[in-house]
Amino acid sequence: MEELKKRVSICMSNLFEQDFHLIREDLHERTISSTLAYYLKHVFPSYNVDCEYNGNIDNQYRRKAVNMYLQGRQIKFDENVHSVYPDIIIHKRGRNDKNRLLIEIKKSTNRYSNFDKEKLVFFTHPERNTEYLYDYGCFVKIFTGNANMKRYSITWYHEGQIIRQKEIFNL
């Protein structure tokens, strides 16, 4: 776990050092996520790092699915399956037994994050998610739109629980 946190921390530092323009100018979350994924690929060379990846080798439709969805700003649960697209995953493609880390990212300008946090609980919970369990999850909130502030917070998940929260200032 410590090695995983260290690698993610290095990549977050690289994102802020090399690509602060994206954060300062409050560019789209997908732009920031894909740039972070670029850095993650370098520190996880034996894994695949993918953005918005919804593949699931064991599902008949070959897609990741959950029994929850977002309606307005409310999380709803039902008996149907709904496709999901995690922001970033670190895994081995074509397998469901090598899912290392799932990352959800939100910018500070997007105040609604409950659905992403619920997905992290689901994807890391061994009883709720038996198809494609992830070892760890993390929720990253990036404070955008301020030229003088380099700041993010990170919340780590394991077995469906929050295990650590940390806020980083002035990288």
Secondary structure, DSSP 8 states (H G I E B T S, - for coil): -HHHHHHHHHHHHHHHHH-HHHHHTT--HHHHHHHHHHHHHHH-TTSEEEES--B-TTSTTSB-EEEEEEETTEEEEEEEEEE---SEEEE-TT-SS-EEEEEEEEETT----HHHHHHHHHHH-TTT--SS--SEEEEEEE--S-TT--EEEEEEEETTEEEEEEEEE--
